[in-house]
Amino acid sequence: MELASSTSRRDETTAFDHPEFDGHEKIVFGHDAQTGLYTVIAIHDTRLGPAMGGCRMWPYANMQEALTDALRLSRGMTYKNAMAGLDYGGGKAVIIGDPKLHKTPELMHAFGQKVDALGGLYITGEDVGLTPADMESIGGATEHVRGTSKTHRGDPSPYTALGVYNGIQAALRHKFGSDDLHGRTVSLQGLGNVGFTLARFLHHAGADLVVSDINEKAVQKAIDAFSAKSVNPEDAHKVEADVFAPCALGAGLNAVTIPELGAPIVAGAANNQLAEPGDGAALAERGILYAPDYVINAGGVIALALHDVEDEVLETTVRNIGETLTIIFRRAEAESAPTDVIADRMAEERLSSRDV
């Protein structure tokens, strides 16, 4: 795979001028000619500890798209780890390439070498496009990785789903006074590892599901397993439901979709759900309760961070995501501010407490 000018000084200049640059402490452009690796590792903030965040492999059209994702996602990890009460900072890595075509154990090993060269400043893990097997390949080159056989708990997605499920319950309690899911309808957009596990939790709790995904096989599986109804993914947000749970790609809440929302609660696993900074306020103006994405979807990184604790302790910590959201919801009402603004304030308060 060829990618022109991927590690040039022009990229470094562009990174500092990039609209998503937010005082990032370190941005690394990595290339390995033998394996075809092109990667960006963005370290946003290490005041709470070494940066932790997964590695995503995606067929970005160019380095600028990859850089945008790395910068934005790494900042999100800073806030996610802070709100989860973890002693880790925020970082993220992206690899340019189609995981179905370009991914090899050798490429993963080469990426692990790039991580190892940072000396523990960044700890990586599994994200979109990578698997537990890939983590093993990365782990052959660095100890700064989580989700391997050495560090236990390979796939973090069940814990992400558990946290989102508890977040949905917290949102229901705040909005309706009860977290009972019997008779409640959830429109679930995205049936990947997290989305499908979340669907199972919701079904077992008595919810009626409307599901959507570009993968028709996943949709049919959910219909068969959960007696779900289906809808086109682009219409999932319009469904008249109690909860809209976006669990696919980000930026789905925007100037076009927010006026069309058919649910009074938005609570899902997708990262970077708000397309623009003002979209949280637009949700609040419509009376829609929004569970900030980096708070509700923190179960996976909690599992990676607390890889050496007992299962019961880990599950209790993940379930506490619901309590954190309740605090955010109440504070948002008290301060007459959107929930995403309150979450940012709370994260910044914790980060500021570590300033020297």
Summary of the structure (lengths in Angstrom):
residues: 356
radius of gyration: 19.6
end to end distance: 44.6
largest distance: 58.4
contacts: 1334
relative contact order: 0.12
helix: 44%
strand: 16%
